[in-house]
Amino acid sequence: MEKYRLLAECLLPEHMLDWFDLKDVFVEQKKETKLVHIYLDENELETR
């Protein structure tokens, strides 16, 4: 999963991974296009 973390950091808004954990990545081929599905889960950090 760590190999996709840098990709997620580049694609998602800044600090998004401070609030969400990267749970799964699925790469799908659709004709001549590759789709990357990034699944996130809200982390349990306490906000004050």
All heavy atoms as a GROMACS GRO file, in nm:
protein
  417
    1MET      N    1   0.082  -0.119   0.000
    1MET     CA    2   0.000   0.000   0.000
    1MET      C    3   0.087   0.126   0.000
    1MET      O    4   0.047   0.227  -0.056
    1MET     CB    5  -0.091  -0.003   0.122
    1MET     CG    6  -0.202   0.097   0.116
    1MET     SD    7  -0.318   0.080  -0.019
    1MET     CE    8  -0.365  -0.090  -0.007
    2GLU      N    9   0.203   0.119   0.062
    2GLU     CA   10   0.289   0.237   0.070
    2GLU      C   11   0.333   0.285  -0.068
    2GLU      O   12   0.356   0.404  -0.087
    2GLU     CB   13   0.411   0.210   0.158
    2GLU     CG   14   0.382   0.220   0.305
    2GLU     CD   15   0.330   0.356   0.347
    2GLU    OE1   16   0.390   0.459   0.310
    2GLU    OE2   17   0.229   0.360   0.419
    3LYS      N   18   0.342   0.194  -0.165
    3LYS     CA   19   0.385   0.237  -0.298
    3LYS      C   20   0.282   0.329  -0.364
    3LYS      O   21   0.316   0.405  -0.454
    3LYS     CB   22   0.416   0.118  -0.388
    3LYS     CG   23   0.298   0.032  -0.423
    3LYS     CD   24   0.341  -0.085  -0.508
    3LYS     CE   25   0.224  -0.170  -0.547
    3LYS     NZ   26   0.265  -0.279  -0.634
    4TYR      N   27   0.158   0.326  -0.318
    4TYR     CA   28   0.054   0.414  -0.373
    4TYR      C   29   0.035   0.542  -0.291
    4TYR      O   30  -0.037   0.631  -0.332
    4TYR     CB   31  -0.079   0.339  -0.381
    4TYR     CG   32  -0.079   0.232  -0.487
    4TYR    CD1   33  -0.078   0.098  -0.452
    4TYR    CD2   34  -0.079   0.265  -0.621
    4TYR    CE1   35  -0.078   0.000  -0.548
    4TYR    CE2   36  -0.078   0.167  -0.719
    4TYR     CZ   37  -0.078   0.034  -0.682
    4TYR     OH   38  -0.077  -0.063  -0.778
    5ARG      N   39   0.100   0.550  -0.177
    5ARG     CA   40   0.082   0.668  -0.091
    5ARG      C   41   0.129   0.796  -0.162
    5ARG      O   42   0.061   0.898  -0.158
    5ARG     CB   43   0.155   0.650   0.041
    5ARG     CG   44   0.129   0.766   0.136
    5ARG     CD   45   0.182   0.738   0.275
    5ARG     NE   46   0.157   0.852   0.359
    5ARG     CZ   47   0.044   0.878   0.423
    5ARG    NH1   48  -0.056   0.793   0.413
    5ARG    NH2   49   0.030   0.984   0.496
    6LEU      N   50   0.243   0.791  -0.228
    6LEU     CA   51   0.294   0.908  -0.299
    6LEU      C   52   0.198   0.950  -0.410
    6LEU      O   53   0.172   1.070  -0.427
    6LEU     CB   54   0.433   0.881  -0.356
    6LEU     CG   55   0.497   0.997  -0.432
    6LEU    CD1   56   0.512   1.120  -0.344
    6LEU    CD2   57   0.632   0.955  -0.487
    7LEU      N   58   0.144   0.853  -0.482
    7LEU     CA   59   0.045   0.883  -0.585
    7LEU      C   60  -0.077   0.952  -0.524
    7LEU      O   61  -0.124   1.054  -0.574
    7LEU     CB   62   0.003   0.756  -0.658
    7LEU     CG   63  -0.108   0.771  -0.760
    7LEU    CD1   64  -0.064   0.861  -0.876
    7LEU    CD2   65  -0.153   0.635  -0.812
    8ALA      N   66  -0.126   0.900  -0.414
    8ALA     CA   67  -0.243   0.959  -0.347
    8ALA      C   68  -0.211   1.100  -0.299
    8ALA      O   69  -0.294   1.190  -0.312
    8ALA     CB   70  -0.286   0.871  -0.229
    9GLU      N   71  -0.091   1.122  -0.247
    9GLU     CA   72  -0.052   1.255  -0.202
    9GLU      C   73  -0.049   1.355  -0.318
    9GLU      O   74  -0.080   1.472  -0.299
    9GLU     CB   75   0.083   1.251  -0.132
    9GLU     CG   76   0.078   1.186   0.004
    9GLU     CD   77   0.215   1.168   0.067
    9GLU    OE1   78   0.318   1.191  -0.002
    9GLU    OE2   79   0.219   1.132   0.185
   10CYS      N   80  -0.014   1.309  -0.436
   10CYS     CA   81  -0.009   1.396  -0.554
   10CYS      C   82  -0.148   1.428  -0.607
   10CYS      O   83  -0.172   1.537  -0.658
   10CYS     CB   84   0.074   1.331  -0.665
   10CYS     SG   85   0.248   1.320  -0.627
   11LEU      N   86  -0.240   1.334  -0.596
   11LEU     CA   87  -0.373   1.350  -0.654
   11LEU      C   88  -0.474   1.416  -0.561
   11LEU      O   89  -0.564   1.485  -0.608
   11LEU     CB   90  -0.427   1.214  -0.698
   11LEU     CG   91  -0.350   1.143  -0.809
   11LEU    CD1   92  -0.407   1.004  -0.831
   11LEU    CD2   93  -0.354   1.224  -0.936
   12LEU      N   94  -0.459   1.394  -0.433
   12LEU     CA   95  -0.557   1.444  -0.336
   12LEU      C   96  -0.519   1.583  -0.286
   12LEU      O   97  -0.403   1.622  -0.294
   12LEU     CB   98  -0.566   1.346  -0.218
   12LEU     CG   99  -0.614   1.206  -0.252
   12LEU    CD1  100  -0.598   1.116  -0.131
   12LEU    CD2  101  -0.758   1.207  -0.301
   13PRO      N  102  -0.617   1.657  -0.232
   13PRO     CA  103  -0.585   1.788  -0.174
   13PRO      C  104  -0.481   1.776  -0.062
   13PRO      O  105  -0.473   1.672   0.005
   13PRO     CB  106  -0.719   1.834  -0.117
   13PRO     CG  107  -0.822   1.759  -0.194
   13PRO     CD  108  -0.760   1.626  -0.226
   14GLU      N  109  -0.406   1.883  -0.044
   14GLU     CA  110  -0.302   1.886   0.058
   14GLU      C  111  -0.358   1.849   0.195
   14GLU      O  112  -0.467   1.893   0.232
   14GLU     CB  113  -0.241   2.026   0.062
   14GLU     CG  114  -0.118   2.036   0.147
   14GLU     CD  115  -0.053   2.174   0.138
   14GLU    OE1  116  -0.106   2.262   0.067
   14GLU    OE2  117   0.050   2.192   0.202
   15HIS      N  118  -0.287   1.770   0.268
   15HIS     CA  119  -0.320   1.725   0.405
   15HIS      C  120  -0.440   1.631   0.412
   15HIS      O  121  -0.487   1.599   0.520
   15HIS     CB  122  -0.342   1.844   0.499
   15HIS     CG  123  -0.223   1.934   0.507
   15HIS    ND1  124  -0.104   1.896   0.562
   15HIS    CD2  125  -0.205   2.061   0.464
   15HIS    CE1  126  -0.017   1.995   0.554
   15HIS    NE2  127  -0.077   2.097   0.494
   16MET      N  128  -0.491   1.586   0.300
   16MET     CA  129  -0.606   1.493   0.300
   16MET      C  130  -0.571   1.364   0.376
   16MET      O  131  -0.654   1.311   0.450
   16MET     CB  132  -0.646   1.461   0.156
   16MET     CG  133  -0.766   1.375   0.147
   16MET     SD  134  -0.913   1.473   0.172
   16MET     CE  135  -1.024   1.389   0.067
   17LEU      N  136  -0.447   1.319   0.361
   17LEU     CA  137  -0.408   1.195   0.427
   17LEU      C  138  -0.378   1.215   0.576
   17LEU      O  139  -0.348   1.120   0.646
   17LEU     CB  140  -0.291   1.129   0.355
   17LEU     CG  141  -0.325   1.079   0.214
   17LEU    CD1  142  -0.203   1.018   0.147
   17LEU    CD2  143  -0.439   0.979   0.216
   18ASP      N  144  -0.390   1.340   0.623
   18ASP     CA  145  -0.384   1.363   0.768
   18ASP      C  146  -0.517   1.322   0.830
   18ASP      O  147  -0.523   1.285   0.947
   18ASP     CB  148  -0.360   1.511   0.799
   18ASP     CG  149  -0.220   1.556   0.760
   18ASP    OD1  150  -0.132   1.470   0.738
   18ASP    OD2  151  -0.198   1.678   0.750
   19TRP      N  152  -0.625   1.329   0.752
   19TRP     CA  153  -0.759   1.301   0.802
   19TRP      C  154  -0.811   1.163   0.762
   19TRP      O  155  -0.905   1.111   0.822
   19TRP     CB  156  -0.856   1.407   0.750
   19TRP     CG  157  -0.822   1.542   0.801
   19TRP    CD1  158  -0.748   1.638   0.737
   19TRP    CD2  159  -0.856   1.598   0.927
   19TRP    NE1  160  -0.735   1.749   0.815
   19TRP    CE2  161  -0.802   1.727   0.934
   19TRP    CE3  162  -0.930   1.551   1.036
   19TRP    CZ2  163  -0.816   1.809   1.045
   19TRP    CZ3  164  -0.945   1.634   1.145
   19TRP    CH2  165  -0.889   1.760   1.148
   20PHE      N  166  -0.751   1.106   0.657
   20PHE     CA  167  -0.796   0.977   0.606
   20PHE      C  168  -0.679   0.882   0.590
   20PHE      O  169  -0.568   0.924   0.557
   20PHE     CB  170  -0.865   0.994   0.470
   20PHE     CG  171  -0.994   1.071   0.477
   20PHE    CD1  172  -0.995   1.209   0.466
   20PHE    CD2  173  -1.114   1.005   0.496
   20PHE    CE1  174  -1.113   1.281   0.473
   20PHE    CE2  175  -1.232   1.075   0.503
   20PHE     CZ  176  -1.232   1.214   0.492
   21ASP      N  177  -0.703   0.754   0.612
   21ASP     CA  178  -0.603   0.650   0.590
   21ASP      C  179  -0.627   0.587   0.454
   21ASP      O  180  -0.742   0.564   0.415
   21ASP     CB  181  -0.614   0.541   0.698
   21ASP     CG  182  -0.583   0.593   0.837
   21ASP    OD1  183  -0.492   0.679   0.849
   21ASP    OD2  184  -0.649   0.549   0.932
   22LEU      N  185  -0.521   0.559   0.385
   22LEU     CA  186  -0.529   0.491   0.257
   22LEU      C  187  -0.558   0.344   0.285
   22LEU      O  188  -0.481   0.275   0.350
   22LEU     CB  189  -0.396   0.507   0.183
   22LEU     CG  190  -0.384   0.455   0.043
   22LEU    CD1  191  -0.483   0.524  -0.050
   22LEU    CD2  192  -0.243   0.475  -0.008
   23LYS      N  193  -0.674   0.297   0.238
   23LYS     CA  194  -0.717   0.160   0.269
   23LYS      C  195  -0.695   0.063   0.155
   23LYS      O  196  -0.660  -0.052   0.177
   23LYS     CB  197  -0.865   0.158   0.308
   23LYS     CG  198  -0.891   0.210   0.445
   23LYS     CD  199  -0.817   0.125   0.545
   23LYS     CE  200  -0.836   0.175   0.685
   23LYS     NZ  201  -0.755   0.104   0.780
   24ASP      N  202  -0.718   0.106   0.032
   24ASP     CA  203  -0.704   0.015  -0.081
   24ASP      C  204  -0.686   0.095  -0.208
   24ASP      O  205  -0.730   0.210  -0.218
   24ASP     CB  206  -0.829  -0.073  -0.093
   24ASP     CG  207  -0.806  -0.196  -0.178
   24ASP    OD1  208  -0.689  -0.229  -0.208
   24ASP    OD2  209  -0.905  -0.261  -0.214
   25VAL      N  210  -0.618   0.035  -0.304
   25VAL     CA  211  -0.601   0.094  -0.436
   25VAL      C  212  -0.629  -0.016  -0.537
   25VAL      O  213  -0.580  -0.128  -0.523
   25VAL     CB  214  -0.459   0.151  -0.455
   25VAL    CG1  215  -0.440   0.202  -0.596
   25VAL    CG2  216  -0.432   0.260  -0.354
   26PHE      N  217  -0.709   0.016  -0.636
   26PHE     CA  218  -0.745  -0.080  -0.739
   26PHE      C  219  -0.719  -0.015  -0.874
   26PHE      O  220  -0.766   0.095  -0.901
   26PHE     CB  221  -0.893  -0.118  -0.726
   26PHE     CG  222  -0.943  -0.210  -0.831
   26PHE    CD1  223  -0.899  -0.341  -0.839
   26PHE    CD2  224  -1.035  -0.167  -0.925
   26PHE    CE1  225  -0.945  -0.426  -0.937
   26PHE    CE2  226  -1.081  -0.251  -1.024
   26PHE     CZ  227  -1.037  -0.381  -1.031
   27VAL      N  228  -0.638  -0.080  -0.957
   27VAL     CA  229  -0.608  -0.030  -1.090
   27VAL      C  230  -0.687  -0.113  -1.191
   27VAL      O  231  -0.683  -0.236  -1.190
   27VAL     CB  232  -0.457  -0.039  -1.121
   27VAL    CG1  233  -0.427   0.014  -1.260
   27VAL    CG2  234  -0.377   0.037  -1.017
   28GLU      N  235  -0.761  -0.043  -1.276
   28GLU     CA  236  -0.852  -0.108  -1.371
   28GLU      C  237  -0.820  -0.059  -1.512
   28GLU      O  238  -0.798   0.059  -1.534
   28GLU     CB  239  -0.995  -0.070  -1.332
   28GLU     CG  240  -1.102  -0.118  -1.424
   28GLU     CD  241  -1.240  -0.068  -1.380
   28GLU    OE1  242  -1.251   0.015  -1.288
   28GLU    OE2  243  -1.336  -0.111  -1.442
   29GLN      N  244  -0.816  -0.151  -1.605
   29GLN     CA  245  -0.795  -0.117  -1.746
   29GLN      C  246  -0.929  -0.109  -1.816
   29GLN      O  247  -1.007  -0.202  -1.815
   29GLN     CB  248  -0.709  -0.224  -1.813
   29GLN     CG  249  -0.670  -0.192  -1.955
   29GLN     CD  250  -0.560  -0.088  -1.964
   29GLN    OE1  251  -0.470  -0.086  -1.883
   29GLN    NE2  252  -0.568  -0.003  -2.064
   30LYS      N  253  -0.960   0.007  -1.874
   30LYS     CA  254  -1.083   0.028  -1.952
   30LYS      C  255  -1.040   0.070  -2.091
   30LYS      O  256  -1.001   0.185  -2.111
   30LYS     CB  257  -1.169   0.138  -1.890
   30LYS     CG  258  -1.238   0.098  -1.764
   30LYS     CD  259  -1.381   0.064  -1.792
   30LYS     CE  260  -1.454   0.041  -1.663
   30LYS     NZ  261  -1.594   0.048  -1.674
   31LYS      N  262  -1.046  -0.023  -2.184
   31LYS     CA  263  -1.000   0.000  -2.320
   31LYS      C  264  -0.856   0.049  -2.318
   31LYS      O  265  -0.768  -0.022  -2.275
   31LYS     CB  266  -1.094   0.093  -2.396
   31LYS     CG  267  -1.232   0.035  -2.415
   31LYS     CD  268  -1.318   0.121  -2.502
   31LYS     CE  269  -1.455   0.057  -2.513
   31LYS     NZ  270  -1.544   0.133  -2.596
   32GLU      N  271  -0.831   0.172  -2.356
   32GLU     CA  272  -0.695   0.224  -2.361
   32GLU      C  273  -0.661   0.313  -2.241
   32GLU      O  274  -0.558   0.379  -2.239
   32GLU     CB  275  -0.676   0.304  -2.490
   32GLU     CG  276  -0.693   0.217  -2.614
   32GLU     CD  277  -0.705   0.298  -2.742
   32GLU    OE1  278  -0.686   0.421  -2.737
   32GLU    OE2  279  -0.733   0.237  -2.845
   33THR      N  280  -0.748   0.312  -2.141
   33THR     CA  281  -0.731   0.399  -2.025
   33THR      C  282  -0.715   0.316  -1.899
   33THR      O  283  -0.786   0.217  -1.880
   33THR     CB  284  -0.854   0.490  -2.010
   33THR    OG1  285  -0.870   0.564  -2.130
   33THR    CG2  286  -0.839   0.585  -1.894
   34LYS      N  287  -0.622   0.355  -1.813
   34LYS     CA  288  -0.611   0.293  -1.682
   34LYS      C  289  -0.680   0.382  -1.580
   34LYS      O  290  -0.657   0.502  -1.575
   34LYS     CB  291  -0.464   0.276  -1.642
   34LYS     CG  292  -0.400   0.156  -1.701
   34LYS     CD  293  -0.265   0.132  -1.638
   34LYS     CE  294  -0.205   0.008  -1.700
   34LYS     NZ  295  -0.074  -0.019  -1.643
   35LEU      N  296  -0.766   0.322  -1.500
   35LEU     CA  297  -0.835   0.393  -1.392
   35LEU      C  298  -0.774   0.350  -1.260
   35LEU      O  299  -0.750   0.232  -1.238
   35LEU     CB  300  -0.984   0.360  -1.392
   35LEU     CG  301  -1.061   0.392  -1.520
   35LEU    CD1  302  -1.203   0.340  -1.510
   35LEU    CD2  303  -1.061   0.541  -1.546
   36VAL      N  304  -0.751   0.446  -1.174
   36VAL     CA  305  -0.698   0.417  -1.041
   36VAL      C  306  -0.805   0.455  -0.939
   36VAL      O  307  -0.845   0.571  -0.930
   36VAL     CB  308  -0.568   0.495  -1.014
   36VAL    CG1  309  -0.516   0.466  -0.875
   36VAL    CG2  310  -0.463   0.462  -1.119
   37HIS      N  311  -0.852   0.358  -0.865
   37HIS     CA  312  -0.951   0.379  -0.760
   37HIS      C  313  -0.876   0.384  -0.627
   37HIS      O  314  -0.806   0.290  -0.593
   37HIS     CB  315  -1.053   0.265  -0.756
   37HIS     CG  316  -1.124   0.244  -0.886
   37HIS    ND1  317  -1.244   0.303  -0.914
   37HIS    CD2  318  -1.091   0.171  -0.995
   37HIS    CE1  319  -1.283   0.266  -1.035
   37HIS    NE2  320  -1.192   0.187  -1.086
   38ILE      N  321  -0.891   0.494  -0.556
   38ILE     CA  322  -0.825   0.511  -0.426
   38ILE      C  323  -0.933   0.511  -0.319
   38ILE      O  324  -1.023   0.595  -0.320
   38ILE     CB  325  -0.745   0.643  -0.423
   38ILE    CG1  326  -0.635   0.639  -0.529
   38ILE    CG2  327  -0.686   0.666  -0.285
   38ILE    CD1  328  -0.560   0.769  -0.544
   39TYR      N  329  -0.923   0.416  -0.226
   39TYR     CA  330  -1.021   0.404  -0.119
   39TYR      C  331  -0.960   0.455   0.011
   39TYR      O  332  -0.850   0.416   0.050
   39TYR     CB  333  -1.064   0.258  -0.103
   39TYR     CG  334  -1.132   0.204  -0.226
   39TYR    CD1  335  -1.059   0.142  -0.326
   39TYR    CD2  336  -1.268   0.220  -0.243
   39TYR    CE1  337  -1.122   0.094  -0.441
   39TYR    CE2  338  -1.332   0.174  -0.357
   39TYR     CZ  339  -1.257   0.111  -0.455
   39TYR     OH  340  -1.320   0.065  -0.568
   40LEU      N  341  -1.035   0.544   0.077
   40LEU     CA  342  -0.989   0.605   0.201
   40LEU      C  343  -1.085   0.571   0.314
   40LEU      O  344  -1.203   0.545   0.292
   40LEU     CB  345  -0.983   0.758   0.186
   40LEU     CG  346  -0.897   0.812   0.073
   40LEU    CD1  347  -0.915   0.962   0.062
   40LEU    CD2  348  -0.752   0.776   0.094
   41ASP      N  349  -1.032   0.575   0.436
   41ASP     CA  350  -1.114   0.554   0.555
   41ASP      C  351  -1.079   0.665   0.653
   41ASP      O  352  -0.961   0.693   0.675
   41ASP     CB  353  -1.085   0.417   0.616
   41ASP     CG  354  -1.180   0.380   0.726
   41ASP    OD1  355  -1.296   0.426   0.722
   41ASP    OD2  356  -1.140   0.304   0.816
   42GLU      N  357  -1.181   0.732   0.707
   42GLU     CA  358  -1.156   0.840   0.802
   42GLU      C  359  -1.080   0.785   0.921
   42GLU      O  360  -1.118   0.683   0.979
   42GLU     CB  361  -1.288   0.902   0.847
   42GLU     CG  362  -1.270   1.028   0.926
   42GLU     CD  363  -1.401   1.099   0.953
   42GLU    OE1  364  -1.508   1.043   0.925
   42GLU    OE2  365  -1.395   1.211   1.004
   43ASN      N  366  -0.970   0.852   0.956
   43ASN     CA  367  -0.893   0.802   1.069
   43ASN      C  368  -0.954   0.850   1.200
   43ASN      O  369  -1.042   0.934   1.203
   43ASN     CB  370  -0.743   0.836   1.057
   43ASN     CG  371  -0.714   0.984   1.062
   43ASN    OD1  372  -0.789   1.061   1.121
   43ASN    ND2  373  -0.606   1.025   1.000
   44GLU      N  374  -0.904   0.798   1.307
   44GLU     CA  375  -0.963   0.820   1.438
   44GLU      C  376  -0.891   0.929   1.518
   44GLU      O  377  -0.895   0.929   1.640
   44GLU     CB  378  -0.962   0.689   1.519
   44GLU     CG  379  -1.038   0.577   1.453
   44GLU     CD  380  -1.187   0.607   1.441
   44GLU    OE1  381  -1.244   0.672   1.531
   44GLU    OE2  382  -1.246   0.568   1.339
   45LEU      N  383  -0.825   1.023   1.449
   45LEU     CA  384  -0.757   1.131   1.521
   45LEU      C  385  -0.859   1.220   1.590
   45LEU      O  386  -0.960   1.258   1.533
   45LEU     CB  387  -0.675   1.216   1.425
   45LEU     CG  388  -0.551   1.153   1.364
   45LEU    CD1  389  -0.484   1.252   1.269
   45LEU    CD2  390  -0.454   1.112   1.472
   46GLU      N  391  -0.829   1.253   1.713
   46GLU     CA  392  -0.919   1.340   1.789
   46GLU      C  393  -0.890   1.485   1.749
   46GLU      O  394  -0.776   1.527   1.745
   46GLU     CB  395  -0.893   1.322   1.939
   46GLU     CG  396  -0.987   1.399   2.025
   46GLU     CD  397  -0.964   1.374   2.173
   46GLU    OE1  398  -0.931   1.260   2.207
   46GLU    OE2  399  -0.977   1.469   2.250
   47THR      N  400  -0.995   1.560   1.716
   47THR     CA  401  -0.976   1.700   1.681
   47THR      C  402  -1.019   1.787   1.798
   47THR      O  403  -1.117   1.758   1.867
   47THR     CB  404  -1.058   1.739   1.557
   47THR    OG1  405  -1.195   1.713   1.583
   47THR    CG2  406  -1.013   1.658   1.436
   48ARG      N  407  -0.947   1.894   1.819
   48ARG     CA  408  -0.979   1.986   1.930
   48ARG      C  409  -0.985   2.126   1.878
   48ARG      O  410  -0.928   2.167   1.789
   48ARG     CB  411  -0.876   1.977   2.040
   48ARG     CG  412  -0.880   1.843   2.108
   48ARG     CD  413  -0.775   1.835   2.214
   48ARG     NE  414  -0.772   1.696   2.256
   48ARG     CZ  415  -0.749   1.658   2.378
   48ARG    NH1  416  -0.723   1.747   2.470
   48ARG    NH2  417  -0.748   1.534   2.410
   0.00000   0.00000   0.00000
